[in-house]
Amino acid sequence: MPDNLYPSPIEEARRQAQICNACRYCEGYCAVFPAMHMQRAFSDGDITQLANLCHNCQNCHDACQYTAPHEFALNLPAVLAEVRQDSWEETAVPRALGQAFHRSGTLIAGATVLIMALLFWLARHLPGEGTGFYAILGHGAMLAIFLPATLLPCLAIALGLRRYWRRVEGGPIRLAHLRAAFGSAARMRNLAGGHGEGCTFETGAGFTHHRRYMHQLVLIGFLLCFAATVTGTILHYIFAIPAPYPVFSLPKLFGVTGGILLCLGCLGMLRAKLAGRAELQARAVRGGEFGFIALLFTVSASGLALYAFGGTAALEGLLALHLGAVLSFFLLTPYSKMAHGFYRLAALVRDAQRSA
């Protein structure tokens, strides 16, 4: 089975968009079709923008009268998925890393976690400071490792988004554009179907909100884990209260709740991905998608295990695994499926500009 359905995804997407633009049966299904119907001709940037607006709910495919075996052979979810992946790879900094992860993500994620965990395991012999985790690896050492591992990926994402913004010919961003984009992303509106009935991604027949809810669990869990880090930083640097923190503290409450939601969301997303129809997705990058889900699950599950068994002899091994997974997550963020959130948000901002 070939990796891609189309030798030139962007040309095929242009052909299919022109047919869809003439039909207009799916006009209310998601943000893609109103944006499509505003155009009479489609530049490469227009097709890239449509692809990143698409959330692969597949409702349009199941409603379309021009899918195979019709001679038009429309498969808009699949061709937009291929264009979308190409756009992420071409705007990644550096591009080669984006291409490598999308095609071998499970192998790369697994190898990176193992290597980083081994390095942290070896570093446990270095002099520590404080109690708890800091007795194994000092706070200063953690800061020296994770600060650049956070800033450099953020820089790579910013440069990639700059390339994307130029490609889709984005203009000056206003507060109203951001408000509309963040509101749509928070509600996962484009995963709810045109009339809020859900999507057919998993079933191909009935509508379900399962995929939307799993994405929301991951988003909320991730934000809670981020809140745990922020509150822990504030307690450490402003109030001079270093870790470890008690059970009923903000870092613990945010972190444990966020970790549970992340685990549940990742398992739900894995189930949805396995149940989804491969012929309506970008086949070449399924390894990268599964690798990202596995990596995010490892981060959350190892964090919960560290909390549960941190007072046992397993502390050093669990800490090495968790820190290795977290560091791998940060380093691979610009090239993994995690980057899609930034590009989708940029597409929603651009759509808000065009709709204004």
SULVEN-V800325 format. One line per field, one symbol per residue. phi: phi as a letter, one per 30 degrees, with the letter a starting at -180 (. if undefined). Layout:
phi: ???
//
This chain:
phi: .ddcdbdbeddddddddddddddidcecdadddeddddccbbdeddddddddddchdiddddcdccdecdddhdbdedddddddddddddcdbddeddddddcbddddddddddddddddddddddecbibidddcbddddddddddddcdddddddddddddddddchdcdcceddddddddddddhedccidcidjbcedcibdcbceddddddddddddddddddddddddddccchcdddcdecbeeddddddddddddddddddddddddddddcbdddcdddddddddddddedddddddddcdccddedddddddddddddeddcedccdddddddddddddddddddd
//
